[in-house]
């Protein structure tokens, strides 16, 4: 059974930019939280894998902003793995406000790096298997997101 990770976050005043909505850099911080939670839930928490001599490093981040988030909003974050190779993974994210309107979606590509050689490190078959239940090619878009996208295009 394929799973995704869901968790909620609050928007704080220090996360707000000059236009009164969540600053774009905050989404990258939220992605870091999501990746950390993903590694914990699959059984490979970062402190433990670092002790084993490897660590995840980012090589690419992409975010598409759909609707602003504001102070007082409650943010629901959805995280899953869309691609898993021998030494790399793509993790995808969706951010919704409390009305379930899509605020942003993004992805990050990371490598597992051997901390001694500083070269990519292949995951063992057992390590790859830990990610299996969180590996989903694409999460379907709920009707509320589709409706929002159509409203945005037509205005």
N, C-alpha and C positions, 0 to 999 in steps of 0.2 A: 504494500500500500504506500502510495506516495504522500509525503507530508511536507508542509511548509511550516515555518516558525512565525508565530504572531506575538507581538508584544506592543504595549502602549507606552507613550512618552508624553510628557507635558511640555508646553512651550513656555519658556521663561523670558523675562524682560531683557536679559543680556543677549538673547538670541535674535533680537529684533533689529532690523537695519533701518536706514534713514527713511525708507518708504513705508515703514510700519508693519512689515511682514517678516517672516523668518528669513534670515540671511542664508544665502546659498551655501556657505561653508558649513553650516550646521548639518546639512544633509549628509555631508561626508563624515562628520562625527557620528551621526546616527547609523550610517553604513558600518562604521567601525564597531559600534555596539552590536549590530546585527551579525557581523562576521564572527565576533567573539562569542555571542550566544550560540551560533551555529556550531562552532568548534567544540564548545562545551557540551551541547546536546548530543553530538555524534560520539563523544568520548575522547576527543583530542584537544583538551583545553591548552591554550597557548603556553602557560608555564610548564606544563608537562612535556610538550613536544620540544620546547627549547632545551629542557634537560636531556632529551634524547638526541640533541644536536641538529635540529632543523626548525625552521620557522616559515610562516606564510609571509610573503612580501607582495605588495601590489605592483602591477605593471600597467594597469589601465583603469580609469574611472570614467563613467558616462552617466549624466543625469539629464532627464527631460522634465522641465517644470510645467505643470498643467494648471494649477490653481494655487494661489497663495495661502499660507498658513499664518495665523495671527496669534498675538498674546491671548492666552486663555483657551486656545484650541487644545484638544486632546488628539494626539497623533497615533494612529494605528499603523504599525510597520509589519510588512509581510516579507519574509526572506526564504529563498530556496536556491538550490544549486541547479543551474540549467545545463552545465557541461562539466564533465569530470574526465580529465585525461591522466596520464601516468604521473605527471609532475605539476599539473596546473588545473585550475578550476575557474569557472565563471559563476559568480553569485549574483542573483538578481534581487531587486528590492521594489516594493511599492509602498507609498506613503499616502494614507487617507486621513481626512479630518473626521470629527465625530459624526458628521452627517454621511459618512462613507463616500465622500467626493474625493476622487483621485487628485492628490496635490502634486505628486511627482513619482517618477519611476526611473530606475537606473540599474546599472550593472557594474561590477568590478571583476577584473581578471587578476588572478594572483598565481604566483608560483610558490611551490614549496622549495625552500633553499636550504642546502646543506651548510650549516654554519662554520664548518671546518674548511671546506673547499670553496665555498661561495658559488657553487654551481647548483643548477636545479637538482632536486632529489626526488627520485621516483617513490611514489607511495607503494607500500607492500599491498598484495591482494587483500590482506585482512584490513588494512587502513582504508583502502578504496571501498570495501564492503560496508564500512561504517557510514559512508555517505549515501549508500544506495537508496534508503527510504526518503531522502531529501532531494533526490535527483528527479527533476521534472523539466521537460523540454520547454513548456510554456504553461503558465497558469491562465485559464480562461478569464476574460474580462467580464465582471458582473454587469448586469443591465444598467445599474446606476452610473458606472463609469462610461458606458457607451452613450447614454443619454447626455451626460455632461459634455463629452467630446463633441456631439452633434450640436449642442447649444453653443459651444465655444466657436465652432466653425461658422455657424450661421449668423453670429453677431458682428 
